[in-house]
Amino acid sequence: MTKFAGMGVSPGRIVGPVYRMPPAVVEPSANATWDRAGTTVEAEQARLKDAARAVQTELYARAEATGGDAKILLETTALMAADPVLLQSANAEIVAGVSAERAVWEAGSQVAEMLRGLGGYMAQRTQDVLDVRSRIVAELRGQPAPGVPAPGKPFILAAATLAPTDAAALDPAVVVGILTTSGGPQSHTAVMARSLGIPTVVGAEGTQALQDGVEVYLDGASGVVIVHPGDTERAAVALWARQTTSLGAFNGHGTTSDAHHVSLLANVATAAEAEHAAAANAEGIGLLRTEFCFLNRDTEPSMGEQAAAYEQIFAQFPGRPVIIRTLDASSDQPLPFLNASPEQNPALGTRGYRTGSGGVLERQLEAIAAASKETEADVQVMAPMISTAAEAAGFAQLCERAGLGSAGVMVEVPAAALSAAAIARHVDFLSIGTNDLTQYAMAADRDLGSLGALNDPWQPAVLRLVSLTVQGVRTATENDDARHAPPPISVCGEAAADPALAVVLVGLGVDSLSMSSRSLPAVSAVLKSVDLDTARELADLAVHASDPAEGRRLVRDRLPILQSLGL
């Protein structure tokens, strides 16, 4: 029996055969040219253009067949298939006599290297560029595009990493587990796996040597992978199946064991996801991403188009909170109508609230206000990438002008956490985005497997920033006679979906947690197993731990329900 250890990022226990992603597309020969009878530069360039268009069309078709984060990731990657920089560079190689296959391969390498050097969010797109490059080469060769294997039975997918285009298209009924040798707890693979409910282990070094068809046990909570599992592992799988069935649905009211209310909300990106969240009894929407209205467009959507899209979602939650995030676009996810110019480091550049180009934000707020008037939802609006109290005040003024009654901000930049007291004087609520807060606090790209240990929301430094945010907000309102209560604080990052970390966040003083609707039952069950004083004690352990591993272990050891539920 061989055992591997990785990072569990999506809970669940499964036994099944492993099948690896097929080999990567073979690199075209460096000597490959298009010089053959009857062929011209223009014909070779047209062949490349047709292949790129075919890849883009296929990716858009896959996007239409899915939704939420998957749809957004696929649409973003589809844009890269026709990226002007990629195609212009490849066309220049063709003029020099290089074949279309070799030209796009070299151009893809150059673009990927450029993005990698820029770091931050641009570096996150590196894998997407290489994925698109391989797809175009396969199309030029008339070969099947690289992708997920199809052994004809449920299986555990093993790979070095998963491109967003592959992760987004997985069928949980077929791919019953995911195992990668790289990636971190907040990578795109981890995010997609959690949203799909697929047990997943990332960063399990050594598993690249596994042969197709070999049976393994995978525990997506502990990160353990065992080859040739025995009776003990099969019993653990059976226990998990019974416990998840007995866990039942979320009853729509999150509390600790001593009746301290913690609102459990859902993160959504489309009307379909909002419908699922409502069916899962989410107490509301804690994060409604609005990028779905803007992607894959050459022009800004009209206020009428936006209002109609938002209204569909608001209507699912009459009388309940719907917190909508304004557009979070940047030069790594360019929108033509924003005219975003290239930036050397877009992670530290013009994104989120900073964009403010040509009244796009003002028109979006007007569309939100119009949609809000047509439904009974408690619509609240928050701005991403707020760094200062002045920015918070400016956003609140824009919301007031648009006729929106509740304005909030996202705490994603460490400066916002440190300035929470000043920011809280201008807004009605704060929402902590732990994905970006961790990435910025630790200076660690969340998609780099080598930095997975740094990019962990259990990092004591990140938890201290959460604590400082809570303390700052409470301090700011203690002597403010105009406020009867401090603004509520929520967490809408991936940390909220971890049941053990959810307890810590509540212990730190967070009022509500927002997550994928699939995570609601487990988080609710674990919260109900502890009282508020215990949550505070566990939060203190995590904040003062020497590292995330110690903090996670200390907290989990005090939550026996996690083991009994297989979480």
Secondary structure in CASP SS format (residue, H / E / C, confidence):
PFRMAT SS
TARGET T0000
AUTHOR 0000-0000-0000
METHOD secondary structure of the structure
MODEL  1
M C 1.00
T E 1.00
K E 1.00
F E 1.00
A E 1.00
G C 1.00
M E 1.00
G E 1.00
V E 1.00
S E 1.00
P C 1.00
G C 1.00
R E 1.00
I E 1.00
V E 1.00
G E 1.00
P E 1.00
V E 1.00
Y E 1.00
R E 1.00
M C 1.00
P C 1.00
P C 1.00
A C 1.00
V C 1.00
V C 1.00
E C 1.00
P C 1.00
S C 1.00
A C 1.00
N C 1.00
A C 1.00
T E 1.00
W C 1.00
D C 1.00
R C 1.00
A C 1.00
G C 1.00
T C 1.00
T C 1.00
V H 1.00
E H 1.00
A H 1.00
E H 1.00
Q H 1.00
A H 1.00
R H 1.00
L H 1.00
K H 1.00
D H 1.00
A H 1.00
A H 1.00
R H 1.00
A H 1.00
V H 1.00
Q H 1.00
T H 1.00
E H 1.00
L H 1.00
Y H 1.00
A H 1.00
R H 1.00
A H 1.00
E H 1.00
A C 1.00
T C 1.00
G C 1.00
G H 1.00
D H 1.00
A H 1.00
K H 1.00
I H 1.00
L H 1.00
L H 1.00
E H 1.00
T H 1.00
T H 1.00
A H 1.00
L H 1.00
M H 1.00
A H 1.00
A C 1.00
D C 1.00
P H 1.00
V H 1.00
L H 1.00
L H 1.00
Q H 1.00
S H 1.00
A H 1.00
N H 1.00
A H 1.00
E H 1.00
I H 1.00
V H 1.00
A C 1.00
G C 1.00
V E 1.00
S C 1.00
A H 1.00
E H 1.00
R H 1.00
A H 1.00
V H 1.00
W H 1.00
E H 1.00
A H 1.00
G H 1.00
S H 1.00
Q H 1.00
V H 1.00
A H 1.00
E H 1.00
M H 1.00
L H 1.00
R H 1.00
G H 1.00
L H 1.00
G C 1.00
G H 1.00
Y H 1.00
M H 1.00
A H 1.00
Q H 1.00
R C 1.00
T H 1.00
Q H 1.00
D H 1.00
V H 1.00
L H 1.00
D H 1.00
V H 1.00
R H 1.00
S H 1.00
R H 1.00
I H 1.00
V H 1.00
A H 1.00
E H 1.00
L H 1.00
R H 1.00
G C 1.00
Q C 1.00
P C 1.00
A C 1.00
P C 1.00
G C 1.00
V C 1.00
P C 1.00
A C 1.00
P C 1.00
G C 1.00
K C 1.00
P C 1.00
F E 1.00
I E 1.00
L E 1.00
A E 1.00
A E 1.00
A C 1.00
T C 1.00
L C 1.00
A C 1.00
P H 1.00
T H 1.00
D H 1.00
A H 1.00
A H 1.00
A C 1.00
L C 1.00
D C 1.00
P C 1.00
A C 1.00
V C 1.00
V E 1.00
V E 1.00
G E 1.00
I E 1.00
L E 1.00
T E 1.00
T C 1.00
S C 1.00
G C 1.00
G C 1.00
P C 1.00
Q C 1.00
S C 1.00
H H 1.00
T H 1.00
A H 1.00
V H 1.00
M H 1.00
A H 1.00
R H 1.00
S H 1.00
L H 1.00
G C 1.00
I C 1.00
P C 1.00
T E 1.00
V E 1.00
V E 1.00
G C 1.00
A C 1.00
E C 1.00
G C 1.00
T H 1.00
Q H 1.00
A H 1.00
L C 1.00
Q C 1.00
D C 1.00
G C 1.00
V C 1.00
E E 1.00
V E 1.00
Y E 1.00
L E 1.00
D E 1.00
G C 1.00
A C 1.00
S C 1.00
G C 1.00
V E 1.00
V E 1.00
I E 1.00
V E 1.00
H C 1.00
P C 1.00
G C 1.00
D H 1.00
T H 1.00
E H 1.00
R H 1.00
A H 1.00
A H 1.00
V H 1.00
A H 1.00
L H 1.00
W H 1.00
A H 1.00
R H 1.00
Q H 1.00
T H 1.00
T H 1.00
S H 1.00
L H 1.00
G C 1.00
A C 1.00
F C 1.00
N C 1.00
G C 1.00
H C 1.00
G C 1.00
T E 1.00
T C 1.00
S C 1.00
D C 1.00
A C 1.00
H C 1.00
H E 1.00
V C 1.00
S E 1.00
L E 1.00
L E 1.00
A E 1.00
N E 1.00
V E 1.00
A C 1.00
T C 1.00
A H 1.00
A H 1.00
E H 1.00
A H 1.00
E H 1.00
H H 1.00
A H 1.00
A H 1.00
A H 1.00
A C 1.00
N C 1.00
A C 1.00
E C 1.00
G C 1.00
I E 1.00
G E 1.00
L E 1.00
L E 1.00
R E 1.00
T C 1.00
E H 1.00
F H 1.00
C H 1.00
F C 1.00
L C 1.00
N C 1.00
R C 1.00
D C 1.00
T C 1.00
E C 1.00
P C 1.00
S C 1.00
M H 1.00
G H 1.00
E H 1.00
Q H 1.00
A H 1.00
A H 1.00
A H 1.00
Y H 1.00
E H 1.00
Q H 1.00
I H 1.00
F H 1.00
A C 1.00
Q C 1.00
F C 1.00
P C 1.00
G C 1.00
R C 1.00
P E 1.00
V E 1.00
I E 1.00
I E 1.00
R E 1.00
T C 1.00
L C 1.00
D C 1.00
A C 1.00
S C 1.00
S C 1.00
D C 1.00
Q C 1.00
P C 1.00
L C 1.00
P H 1.00
F H 1.00
L H 1.00
N C 1.00
A C 1.00
S C 1.00
P C 1.00
E C 1.00
Q C 1.00
N C 1.00
P H 1.00
A H 1.00
L H 1.00
G C 1.00
T C 1.00
R C 1.00
G H 1.00
Y H 1.00
R H 1.00
T C 1.00
G C 1.00
S C 1.00
G C 1.00
G C 1.00
V H 1.00
L H 1.00
E H 1.00
R H 1.00
Q H 1.00
L H 1.00
E H 1.00
A H 1.00
I H 1.00
A H 1.00
A H 1.00
A H 1.00
S H 1.00
K H 1.00
E C 1.00
T C 1.00
E C 1.00
A C 1.00
D E 1.00
V E 1.00
Q E 1.00
V E 1.00
M E 1.00
A E 1.00
P C 1.00
M C 1.00
I C 1.00
S C 1.00
T C 1.00
A H 1.00
A H 1.00
E H 1.00
A H 1.00
A H 1.00
G H 1.00
F H 1.00
A H 1.00
Q H 1.00
L H 1.00
C H 1.00
E H 1.00
R H 1.00
A H 1.00
G C 1.00
L C 1.00
G C 1.00
S C 1.00
A E 1.00
G E 1.00
V E 1.00
M E 1.00
V E 1.00
E C 1.00
V C 1.00
P H 1.00
A H 1.00
A H 1.00
A H 1.00
L H 1.00
S C 1.00
A H 1.00
A H 1.00
A H 1.00
I H 1.00
A H 1.00
R C 1.00
H C 1.00
V C 1.00
D C 1.00
F E 1.00
L E 1.00
S E 1.00
I E 1.00
G C 1.00
T H 1.00
N H 1.00
D H 1.00
L H 1.00
T H 1.00
Q H 1.00
Y H 1.00
A H 1.00
M H 1.00
A C 1.00
A C 1.00
D C 1.00
R C 1.00
D C 1.00
L C 1.00
G H 1.00
S H 1.00
L H 1.00
G C 1.00
A C 1.00
L C 1.00
N C 1.00
D C 1.00
P C 1.00
W C 1.00
Q C 1.00
P H 1.00
A H 1.00
V H 1.00
L H 1.00
R H 1.00
L H 1.00
V H 1.00
S H 1.00
L H 1.00
T H 1.00
V H 1.00
Q H 1.00
G H 1.00
V H 1.00
R H 1.00
T H 1.00
A H 1.00
T H 1.00
E H 1.00
N C 1.00
D C 1.00
D C 1.00
A C 1.00
R C 1.00
H C 1.00
A C 1.00
P C 1.00
P C 1.00
P C 1.00
I E 1.00
S E 1.00
V E 1.00
C C 1.00
G C 1.00
E H 1.00
A H 1.00
A H 1.00
A H 1.00
D C 1.00
P H 1.00
A H 1.00
L H 1.00
A H 1.00
V H 1.00
V H 1.00
L H 1.00
V H 1.00
G H 1.00
L C 1.00
G C 1.00
V C 1.00
D C 1.00
S E 1.00
L E 1.00
S E 1.00
M E 1.00
S C 1.00
S H 1.00
R H 1.00
S H 1.00
L H 1.00
P H 1.00
A H 1.00
V H 1.00
S H 1.00
A H 1.00
V H 1.00
L H 1.00
K C 1.00
S C 1.00
V C 1.00
D C 1.00
L H 1.00
D H 1.00
T H 1.00
A H 1.00
R H 1.00
E H 1.00
L H 1.00
A H 1.00
D H 1.00
L H 1.00
A H 1.00
V H 1.00
H C 1.00
A C 1.00
S C 1.00
D C 1.00
P H 1.00
A H 1.00
E H 1.00
G H 1.00
R H 1.00
R H 1.00
L H 1.00
V H 1.00
R H 1.00
D H 1.00
R C 1.00
L C 1.00
P H 1.00
I H 1.00
L H 1.00
Q H 1.00
S H 1.00
L H 1.00
G C 1.00
L C 1.00
END
